[in-house]
Amino acid sequence: MSEAAIAKKAEIVTEVAKQFNAAESVVFVDYRGLTVDEDTRLRKQLRDANVEMHVIKNSILVRAAKEAGLEGLEEVFVGPTAVAFSNDDVVAPAKIINDFSKEASALEIKGGVVEDRVATLDEVIDLAKLPNRDGLLSMLLSVLQAPVRNVAYGLNAVIEKSNDEDAA
């Protein structure tokens, strides 16, 4: 292999390692058996959620994982591997891929990385069951609004009772 080719591969490894470190979550999948239509629909759903998906050679993934300080992924990098990177939402790639795998049985989650920590298949599936970022924020807002809403209901009841007593 020429020095130029080796340098190019080293550059790709470094770039993938940077993507590993920058991502909130990464999901590794085996995409064998997906039809072109299924692949297109999956990529569109991921793109709409601001998730990048790439097919990357396993040898490059192994080197990039080591460079990024991620240990124990060698067994995941067997067979065709597609990688979904999300820099914004921890849940999005796992949720989209897990939901899509229910209609496209050929798609198989292999494992992942969540906030710079290697995640097992079970952990990625558990992550997929959580609400997405917007859902979690909505739940938090609801919890924060509840005490204020209850105070308002209480004050309204006191005012109505006072008005009823004044009218009588």
GROMACS elastic network, one bead per residue, 0.5 to 0.9 nm:
[ bonds ]
;  ai    aj funct       b0    kb
    1     4     6  0.83188   500
    1     5     6  0.64529   500
    1     6     6  0.68160   500
    2     5     6  0.52807   500
    2     6     6  0.63354   500
    2     7     6  0.86517   500
    3     6     6  0.50159   500
    3     7     6  0.60358   500
    3     8     6  0.85110   500
    4     7     6  0.50711   500
    4     8     6  0.61200   500
    4     9     6  0.86596   500
    5     8     6  0.50217   500
    5     9     6  0.62028   500
    5    10     6  0.85716   500
    6     9     6  0.51664   500
    6    10     6  0.61418   500
    6    11     6  0.85984   500
    7    10     6  0.50322   500
    7    11     6  0.61651   500
    7    12     6  0.87028   500
    8    11     6  0.50542   500
    8    12     6  0.63276   500
    8    13     6  0.87129   500
    9    13     6  0.61522   500
    9    14     6  0.86093   500
    9    60     6  0.76489   500
   10    13     6  0.50302   500
   10    14     6  0.62086   500
   10    15     6  0.86342   500
   10    60     6  0.85740   500
   10    63     6  0.89657   500
   11    14     6  0.51388   500
   11    15     6  0.62144   500
   11    16     6  0.87130   500
   12    15     6  0.50384   500
   12    16     6  0.61627   500
   12    17     6  0.85201   500
   12    60     6  0.75625   500
   12    64     6  0.84745   500
   13    16     6  0.52140   500
   13    17     6  0.61053   500
   13    18     6  0.86362   500
   13    60     6  0.56481   500
   13    61     6  0.72757   500
   13    62     6  0.88833   500
   13    63     6  0.63898   500
   13    65     6  0.87018   500
   13    67     6  0.80309   500
   14    17     6  0.50411   500
   14    18     6  0.62145   500
   14    19     6  0.86941   500
   14    63     6  0.87261   500
   14    64     6  0.63732   500
   14    67     6  0.73910   500
   14    68     6  0.85932   500
   15    18     6  0.50957   500
   15    19     6  0.63385   500
   15    20     6  0.87701   500
   15    64     6  0.80649   500
   16    20     6  0.62480   500
   16    21     6  0.87251   500
   16    60     6  0.80911   500
   16    61     6  0.74187   500
   16    64     6  0.58055   500
   16    65     6  0.82280   500
   16    68     6  0.86830   500
   17    20     6  0.50076   500
   17    21     6  0.63257   500
   17    22     6  0.86399   500
   17    61     6  0.82659   500
   17    63     6  0.82499   500
   17    65     6  0.61897   500
   17    66     6  0.81427   500
   17    67     6  0.60273   500
   17    69     6  0.87211   500
   18    21     6  0.51072   500
   18    22     6  0.60267   500
   18    23     6  0.84887   500
   18    64     6  0.83243   500
   18    67     6  0.88611   500
   18    68     6  0.71268   500
   19    22     6  0.50806   500
   19    23     6  0.59146   500
   19    68     6  0.89604   500
   19    85     6  0.73884   500
   19    87     6  0.86493   500
   20    23     6  0.54721   500
   20    24     6  0.84637   500
   20    25     6  0.81486   500
   20    26     6  0.71638   500
   20    64     6  0.80065   500
   20    65     6  0.74562   500
   20    68     6  0.66034   500
   20    70     6  0.87581   500
   20    85     6  0.76584   500
   20   113     6  0.79737   500
   20   116     6  0.74845   500
   21    24     6  0.81406   500
   21    68     6  0.62805   500
   21    69     6  0.88099   500
   21   115     6  0.82469   500
   21   116     6  0.63979   500
   22    25     6  0.88433   500
   22    85     6  0.89959   500
   22    86     6  0.87052   500
   22    87     6  0.64534   500
   22   115     6  0.88525   500
   22   116     6  0.86286   500
   23    26     6  0.66101   500
   23    85     6  0.60000   500
   23    86     6  0.53932   500
   23    88     6  0.76413   500
   23    90     6  0.84643   500
   23   113     6  0.86344   500
   23   114     6  0.81586   500
   23   115     6  0.71522   500
   23   116     6  0.79203   500
   24    85     6  0.78271   500
   24    86     6  0.58043   500
   24    88     6  0.63712   500
   24    89     6  0.65699   500
   24    90     6  0.52565   500
   24    91     6  0.88712   500
   24   113     6  0.81889   500
   24   114     6  0.61109   500
   24   116     6  0.75080   500
   25    84     6  0.82480   500
   25    85     6  0.62095   500
   25    86     6  0.54608   500
   25    87     6  0.69786   500
   25    88     6  0.85180   500
   25    89     6  0.74744   500
   25    90     6  0.50617   500
   25    91     6  0.74966   500
   25    92     6  0.85222   500
   25    93     6  0.74705   500
   25    94     6  0.83559   500
   25   112     6  0.72774   500
   25   113     6  0.54829   500
   25   115     6  0.58450   500
   25   116     6  0.77543   500
   25   117     6  0.89926   500
   26    83     6  0.67890   500
   26    84     6  0.54934   500
   26    86     6  0.63587   500
   26    87     6  0.88730   500
   26    90     6  0.83299   500
   26    93     6  0.72180   500
   26    94     6  0.81399   500
   26   111     6  0.85321   500
   26   112     6  0.52186   500
   26   114     6  0.64213   500
   26   115     6  0.86344   500
   27    82     6  0.82979   500
   27    83     6  0.57885   500
   27    84     6  0.51614   500
   27    85     6  0.68481   500
   27    86     6  0.88085   500
   27    93     6  0.64951   500
   27    94     6  0.63360   500
   27    97     6  0.84148   500
   27   109     6  0.72862   500
   27   110     6  0.76363   500
   27   111     6  0.60285   500
   27   113     6  0.65405   500
   27   114     6  0.85151   500
   27   119     6  0.89569   500
   27   124     6  0.75802   500
   28    76     6  0.76517   500
   28    77     6  0.83354   500
   28    81     6  0.64239   500
   28    82     6  0.58239   500
   28    84     6  0.65504   500
   28   108     6  0.87088   500
   28   109     6  0.60887   500
   28   110     6  0.53672   500
   28   111     6  0.53896   500
   28   112     6  0.55006   500
   28   113     6  0.85300   500
   29    76     6  0.89026   500
   29    80     6  0.81472   500
   29    81     6  0.56288   500
   29    82     6  0.52707   500
   29    83     6  0.64504   500
   29    84     6  0.81216   500
   29    97     6  0.84221   500
   29   107     6  0.68601   500
   29   108     6  0.54609   500
   29   110     6  0.51341   500
   29   111     6  0.72859   500
   29   112     6  0.87063   500
   30    33     6  0.88955   500
   30    78     6  0.88682   500
   30    79     6  0.72104   500
   30    80     6  0.56943   500
   30    81     6  0.51337   500
   30    82     6  0.63555   500
   30   106     6  0.79766   500
   30   107     6  0.59523   500
   30   108     6  0.50830   500
   30   109     6  0.63624   500
   30   110     6  0.66989   500
   31    34     6  0.58919   500
   31    39     6  0.82758   500
   31    80     6  0.67966   500
   31    81     6  0.68657   500
   31    82     6  0.66615   500
   31   106     6  0.65643   500
   31   108     6  0.66190   500
   31   109     6  0.87076   500
   32    35     6  0.88314   500
   32    79     6  0.87135   500
   32    80     6  0.67694   500
   32    81     6  0.86994   500
   32   106     6  0.63299   500
   32   107     6  0.69678   500
   32   108     6  0.85052   500
   33   104     6  0.89379   500
   33   105     6  0.86412   500
   33   106     6  0.51783   500
   33   107     6  0.74314   500
   34    37     6  0.80158   500
   34    38     6  0.59127   500
   34    39     6  0.60619   500
   34   104     6  0.71096   500
   34   105     6  0.84049   500
   34   106     6  0.57373   500
   34   107     6  0.66392   500
   35    38     6  0.51300   500
   35    39     6  0.61283   500
   35    40     6  0.85122   500
   35   104     6  0.89184   500
   35   106     6  0.89829   500
   36    39     6  0.50914   500
   36    40     6  0.60634   500
   36    41     6  0.86172   500
   37    40     6  0.51040   500
   37    41     6  0.61949   500
   37    42     6  0.86014   500
   38    41     6  0.51459   500
   38    42     6  0.60755   500
   38    43     6  0.85419   500
   38   100     6  0.89037   500
   38   104     6  0.71825   500
   39    42     6  0.51479   500
   39    43     6  0.61022   500
   39    44     6  0.85640   500
   40    43     6  0.52379   500
   40    44     6  0.61813   500
   40    45     6  0.87270   500
   41    44     6  0.51101   500
   41    45     6  0.62633   500
   41    46     6  0.86665   500
   42    45     6  0.51965   500
   42    46     6  0.62227   500
   42    47     6  0.85501   500
   42    96     6  0.79946   500
   42    97     6  0.75561   500
   42   100     6  0.69876   500
   43    46     6  0.50513   500
   43    47     6  0.59489   500
   43    48     6  0.85064   500
   43    51     6  0.86330   500
   43    52     6  0.80911   500
   43    53     6  0.69136   500
   44    48     6  0.60513   500
   44    49     6  0.86355   500
   45    48     6  0.51680   500
   45    49     6  0.64812   500
   45    50     6  0.88508   500
   45    51     6  0.85409   500
   45    96     6  0.71809   500
   46    49     6  0.51505   500
   46    50     6  0.63446   500
   46    52     6  0.67014   500
   46    53     6  0.74059   500
   46    84     6  0.80910   500
   46    92     6  0.79564   500
   46    93     6  0.68401   500
   46    96     6  0.68865   500
   46    97     6  0.82441   500
   47    51     6  0.52555   500
   47    52     6  0.63099   500
   47    53     6  0.81747   500
   48    51     6  0.74283   500
   49    52     6  0.89263   500
   49    86     6  0.85567   500
   49    88     6  0.89538   500
   49    89     6  0.83639   500
   49    92     6  0.67464   500
   49    93     6  0.81138   500
   49    96     6  0.87194   500
   50    85     6  0.88896   500
   50    86     6  0.68340   500
   50    87     6  0.80062   500
   50    88     6  0.74871   500
   50    89     6  0.84750   500
   50    92     6  0.86368   500
   51    84     6  0.63788   500
   51    85     6  0.55887   500
   51    87     6  0.74613   500
   51    88     6  0.82376   500
   51    89     6  0.85321   500
   51    92     6  0.75373   500
   51    93     6  0.65199   500
   52    83     6  0.79931   500
   52    84     6  0.54415   500
   52    85     6  0.51556   500
   52    86     6  0.66053   500
   52    93     6  0.88677   500
   53    82     6  0.66744   500
   53    83     6  0.53779   500
   53    85     6  0.63129   500
   53    86     6  0.89922   500
   54    81     6  0.86596   500
   54    82     6  0.55198   500
   54    83     6  0.53178   500
   54    84     6  0.65941   500
   54    85     6  0.84565   500
   55    80     6  0.78331   500
   55    81     6  0.60218   500
   55    83     6  0.61857   500
   55    84     6  0.89420   500
   56    59     6  0.85345   500
   56    60     6  0.69700   500
   56    61     6  0.67891   500
   56    80     6  0.83649   500
   56    81     6  0.65137   500
   56    82     6  0.63180   500
   56    83     6  0.71862   500
   57    60     6  0.54167   500
   57    61     6  0.63691   500
   57    62     6  0.88348   500
   57    77     6  0.86215   500
   57    80     6  0.77871   500
   57    81     6  0.72379   500
   57    82     6  0.88003   500
   58    62     6  0.60835   500
   58    63     6  0.86405   500
   58    74     6  0.86260   500
   58    77     6  0.52923   500
   58    78     6  0.68431   500
   58    79     6  0.78065   500
   58    80     6  0.77082   500
   58    81     6  0.69109   500
   59    62     6  0.52346   500
   59    63     6  0.64303   500
   59    64     6  0.86244   500
   59    77     6  0.80561   500
   60    63     6  0.52452   500
   60    64     6  0.59782   500
   60    65     6  0.84579   500
   61    64     6  0.50140   500
   61    65     6  0.59067   500
   61    66     6  0.85269   500
   61    73     6  0.88403   500
   61    74     6  0.86122   500
   61    77     6  0.71838   500
   62    65     6  0.52424   500
   62    66     6  0.63656   500
   62    67     6  0.87040   500
   62    73     6  0.72509   500
   62    74     6  0.61187   500
   62    77     6  0.70912   500
   63    66     6  0.51974   500
   63    67     6  0.61719   500
   63    68     6  0.86083   500
   64    68     6  0.60347   500
   64    69     6  0.85461   500
   64    70     6  0.85721   500
   65    68     6  0.50138   500
   65    69     6  0.61647   500
   65    70     6  0.50018   500
   65    71     6  0.69946   500
   65    72     6  0.89400   500
   65    73     6  0.73424   500
   65    74     6  0.87049   500
   66    69     6  0.50339   500
   66    70     6  0.55953   500
   66    71     6  0.64850   500
   66    73     6  0.89582   500
   67    70     6  0.76028   500
   68    71     6  0.88960   500
   68   116     6  0.86296   500
   69   116     6  0.84793   500
   70    73     6  0.71735   500
   70   113     6  0.83947   500
   70   116     6  0.74080   500
   70   117     6  0.71120   500
   70   118     6  0.65827   500
   71    74     6  0.79102   500
   71   117     6  0.89517   500
   71   118     6  0.73403   500
   72    75     6  0.71277   500
   72    76     6  0.82794   500
   72   118     6  0.74221   500
   73    76     6  0.52221   500
   73    77     6  0.66236   500
   73   111     6  0.82992   500
   73   112     6  0.85282   500
   73   118     6  0.74534   500
   74    77     6  0.53245   500
   74    78     6  0.76449   500
   75    78     6  0.63210   500
   76    79     6  0.86410   500
   76    81     6  0.84968   500
   76   110     6  0.59446   500
   76   111     6  0.66263   500
   76   112     6  0.87330   500
   77    80     6  0.79133   500
   77    81     6  0.66048   500
   77   110     6  0.84421   500
   78    81     6  0.72876   500
   81   110     6  0.85815   500
   83   112     6  0.87774   500
   84    93     6  0.62981   500
   84    94     6  0.86497   500
   84    97     6  0.89122   500
   85    93     6  0.72093   500
   86    89     6  0.60574   500
   86    90     6  0.67539   500
   86    91     6  0.86420   500
   86    92     6  0.72943   500
   86    93     6  0.65771   500
   87    90     6  0.76944   500
   88    92     6  0.85537   500
   88   133     6  0.89469   500
   89    92     6  0.55168   500
   89    93     6  0.79447   500
   89   132     6  0.73308   500
   89   133     6  0.62151   500
   90    93     6  0.73785   500
   90    94     6  0.80485   500
   90   114     6  0.69808   500
   90   115     6  0.77742   500
   90   127     6  0.83034   500
   90   132     6  0.79729   500
   90   133     6  0.77782   500
   91    94     6  0.56650   500
   91    95     6  0.59294   500
   91    96     6  0.85148   500
   91   124     6  0.88504   500
   91   127     6  0.60750   500
   91   128     6  0.60451   500
   91   129     6  0.84966   500
   91   130     6  0.69846   500
   91   131     6  0.74145   500
   91   132     6  0.55404   500
   91   133     6  0.71707   500
   92    95     6  0.52112   500
   92    96     6  0.59698   500
   92    97     6  0.83980   500
   92   128     6  0.76249   500
   92   131     6  0.89668   500
   92   132     6  0.62342   500
   92   133     6  0.80588   500
   93    96     6  0.53230   500
   93    97     6  0.59680   500
   93    98     6  0.82719   500
   93   128     6  0.79972   500
   94    97     6  0.53582   500
   94    98     6  0.58293   500
   94    99     6  0.83792   500
   94   109     6  0.85364   500
   94   112     6  0.86031   500
   94   124     6  0.61214   500
   94   125     6  0.68616   500
   94   126     6  0.88536   500
   94   127     6  0.65623   500
   94   129     6  0.85618   500
   95    98     6  0.52095   500
   95    99     6  0.59788   500
   95   100     6  0.83856   500
   95   124     6  0.87022   500
   95   125     6  0.78928   500
   95   127     6  0.72759   500
   95   129     6  0.67150   500
   95   130     6  0.78503   500
   95   131     6  0.84391   500
   95   132     6  0.78703   500
   96    99     6  0.52505   500
   96   100     6  0.59732   500
   96   101     6  0.85069   500
   96   128     6  0.76742   500
   97   100     6  0.50009   500
   97   101     6  0.59777   500
   97   102     6  0.88312   500
   97   107     6  0.79874   500
   97   108     6  0.85834   500
   97   109     6  0.76205   500
   97   128     6  0.82993   500
   98   101     6  0.51379   500
   98   102     6  0.68140   500
   98   107     6  0.86549   500
   98   108     6  0.83708   500
   98   109     6  0.74052   500
   98   124     6  0.87836   500
   98   125     6  0.69109   500
   98   128     6  0.64202   500
   98   129     6  0.87203   500
   99   102     6  0.55295   500
   99   103     6  0.75072   500
   99   128     6  0.81345   500
  100   103     6  0.55930   500
  100   104     6  0.61289   500
  100   105     6  0.84097   500
  100   107     6  0.78234   500
  101   105     6  0.53013   500
  101   106     6  0.71588   500
  101   107     6  0.51966   500
  101   108     6  0.67155   500
  101   109     6  0.82580   500
  102   105     6  0.59678   500
  102   107     6  0.85221   500
  103   106     6  0.89471   500
  104   107     6  0.59109   500
  105   108     6  0.72823   500
  109   112     6  0.83874   500
  109   121     6  0.67524   500
  109   124     6  0.81528   500
  109   125     6  0.83460   500
  110   120     6  0.79457   500
  110   121     6  0.58279   500
  110   124     6  0.88521   500
  111   118     6  0.80183   500
  111   119     6  0.60678   500
  111   120     6  0.50905   500
  111   122     6  0.80032   500
  111   123     6  0.80759   500
  111   124     6  0.63828   500
  111   125     6  0.88739   500
  112   117     6  0.85190   500
  112   118     6  0.60872   500
  112   119     6  0.50089   500
  112   120     6  0.65294   500
  112   121     6  0.71585   500
  112   123     6  0.84351   500
  112   124     6  0.64210   500
  113   116     6  0.60491   500
  113   117     6  0.53516   500
  113   119     6  0.51280   500
  113   120     6  0.83215   500
  113   124     6  0.83709   500
  114   117     6  0.52545   500
  114   118     6  0.64187   500
  114   119     6  0.62805   500
  114   124     6  0.83552   500
  115   118     6  0.84413   500
  119   122     6  0.79631   500
  119   123     6  0.56916   500
  119   124     6  0.63190   500
  120   123     6  0.51436   500
  120   124     6  0.63058   500
  120   125     6  0.86943   500
  121   124     6  0.51827   500
  121   125     6  0.62691   500
  121   126     6  0.86493   500
  122   125     6  0.50957   500
  122   126     6  0.61074   500
  122   127     6  0.85311   500
  123   127     6  0.60646   500
  123   128     6  0.85726   500
  124   128     6  0.62267   500
  124   129     6  0.89010   500
  125   129     6  0.66153   500
  126   129     6  0.52856   500
  126   130     6  0.70776   500
  127   130     6  0.54959   500
  127   131     6  0.86767   500
  128   131     6  0.78252   500
  128   132     6  0.85556   500
  129   132     6  0.89622   500
  130   135     6  0.88821   500
  130   136     6  0.84587   500
  131   134     6  0.77663   500
  131   135     6  0.52671   500
  131   136     6  0.59700   500
  132   135     6  0.51947   500
  132   136     6  0.62234   500
  132   137     6  0.86740   500
  133   136     6  0.51365   500
  133   137     6  0.61543   500
  133   138     6  0.85531   500
  134   137     6  0.50938   500
  134   138     6  0.60907   500
  134   139     6  0.86158   500
  135   138     6  0.50444   500
  135   139     6  0.62154   500
  135   140     6  0.86472   500
  136   139     6  0.50615   500
  136   140     6  0.61743   500
  136   141     6  0.85995   500
  137   140     6  0.50087   500
  137   141     6  0.60768   500
  137   142     6  0.85321   500
  138   141     6  0.50940   500
  138   142     6  0.61667   500
  138   143     6  0.86913   500
  139   142     6  0.50950   500
  139   143     6  0.63057   500
  139   144     6  0.86980   500
  140   143     6  0.51232   500
  140   144     6  0.61869   500
  140   145     6  0.86127   500
  141   144     6  0.50396   500
  141   145     6  0.60461   500
  141   146     6  0.86248   500
  142   145     6  0.51503   500
  142   146     6  0.62060   500
  143   146     6  0.54112   500
  143   147     6  0.78780   500
  144   147     6  0.67993   500
  144   148     6  0.77860   500
  145   148     6  0.54428   500
  145   149     6  0.60584   500
  145   150     6  0.86420   500
  146   149     6  0.51026   500
  146   150     6  0.61183   500
  146   151     6  0.86928   500
  147   150     6  0.51012   500
  147   151     6  0.62587   500
  147   152     6  0.86588   500
  148   151     6  0.51817   500
  148   152     6  0.62533   500
  148   153     6  0.87371   500
  149   152     6  0.50698   500
  149   153     6  0.62503   500
  149   154     6  0.86587   500
  150   153     6  0.50729   500
  150   154     6  0.61688   500
  150   155     6  0.86367   500
  151   154     6  0.50251   500
  151   155     6  0.61294   500
  151   156     6  0.84813   500
  152   155     6  0.51531   500
  152   156     6  0.60452   500
  152   157     6  0.85744   500
  153   156     6  0.50662   500
  153   157     6  0.61718   500
  153   158     6  0.87313   500
  154   157     6  0.51214   500
  154   158     6  0.63296   500
  154   159     6  0.87167   500
  155   158     6  0.50957   500
  155   159     6  0.61834   500
  155   160     6  0.86115   500
  156   159     6  0.50992   500
  156   160     6  0.61333   500
  156   161     6  0.85569   500
  157   160     6  0.51408   500
  157   161     6  0.60984   500
  157   162     6  0.85104   500
  158   161     6  0.51221   500
  158   162     6  0.60793   500
  158   163     6  0.86047   500
  159   162     6  0.50227   500
  159   163     6  0.61284   500
  159   164     6  0.86021   500
  160   163     6  0.50263   500
  160   164     6  0.61261   500
  160   165     6  0.86294   500
  161   164     6  0.50745   500
  161   165     6  0.62255   500
  161   166     6  0.86406   500
  162   165     6  0.51673   500
  162   166     6  0.62167   500
  162   167     6  0.86866   500
  163   166     6  0.50688   500
  163   167     6  0.61748   500
  163   168     6  0.87187   500
  164   167     6  0.51499   500
  164   168     6  0.63173   500
  165   168     6  0.52441   500
